[in-house]
Amino acid sequence: MSAEIASAMSSARDLINAHLYPVLATFSVIYFAIQVAPMAQQARRFNRCVDGIEAHLKASNIPLEYRLGNVAIPERICNGGFDH
């Protein structure tokens, strides 16, 4: 009787190892991708903003090296904290 129970437990454990772990790994990768997507979108928007402001400064013949404090003007404007 105990050999049958041990065999059933071993078979259940094998099923868990074979099926549950890959499913959990798949869900964790999907969850991670869902969490990272908004940050990637925000970074793309910020980069687009900085590129646009740099292009405008070049077109206006304003040197890109012009800085206020430790942060360049395009980064300040895109962060929403430009204060002169």
ZAMARGU-4260 file (C-alpha; in steps of 0.2 Angstrom, whole numbers, plus 5000, padded with zeros to 4 digits):
<rodrens>
0) 5000/5000/5000 | 5014/5012/5004 | 5023/5008/4988 | 5008/5013/4978 | 5006/5029/4988
5) 5025/5033/4985 | 5023/5029/4967 | 5008/5040/4965 | 5017/5054/4974 | 5032/5052/4963
10) 5021/5053/4948 | 5012/5069/4954 | 5029/5077/4957 | 5035/5072/4940 | 5019/5080/4932
15) 5022/5096/4942 | 5041/5097/4937 | 5036/5093/4919 | 5021/5105/4917 | 5020/5118/4931
20) 5037/5125/4931 | 5037/5129/4913 | 5020/5137/4914 | 5026/5148/4929 | 5041/5153/4920
25) 5031/5158/4905 | 5019/5168/4915 | 5034/5177/4924 | 5042/5182/4908 | 5025/5189/4901
30) 5023/5198/4918 | 5040/5205/4917 | 5037/5211/4899 | 5021/5220/4904 | 5030/5229/4918
35) 5045/5235/4907 | 5034/5241/4892 | 5028/5257/4900 | 5046/5262/4905 | 5052/5258/4887
40) 5039/5269/4880 | 5043/5283/4892 | 5061/5282/4887 | 5057/5282/4869 | 5046/5298/4871
45) 5060/5307/4881 | 5073/5303/4868 | 5061/5309/4854 | 5059/5325/4864 | 5078/5328/4867
50) 5081/5324/4848 | 5068/5337/4843 | 5074/5351/4854 | 5092/5348/4849 | 5087/5349/4831
55) 5077/5365/4835 | 5093/5372/4844 | 5104/5368/4829 | 5092/5376/4817 | 5092/5391/4828
60) 5111/5392/4828 | 5111/5390/4847 | 5126/5379/4853 | 5120/5362/4860 | 5134/5364/4873
65) 5125/5378/4882 | 5121/5372/4899 | 5113/5378/4915 | 5120/5370/4930 | 5124/5352/4927
70) 5110/5348/4915 | 5109/5353/4897 | 5094/5363/4891 | 5086/5349/4881 | 5086/5337/4895
75) 5079/5351/4907 | 5065/5355/4895 | 5060/5337/4892 | 5060/5333/4911 | 5048/5348/4913
80) 5060/5357/4925 | 5067/5371/4914 | 5068/5387/4925 | 5080/5401/4919
</rodrens>
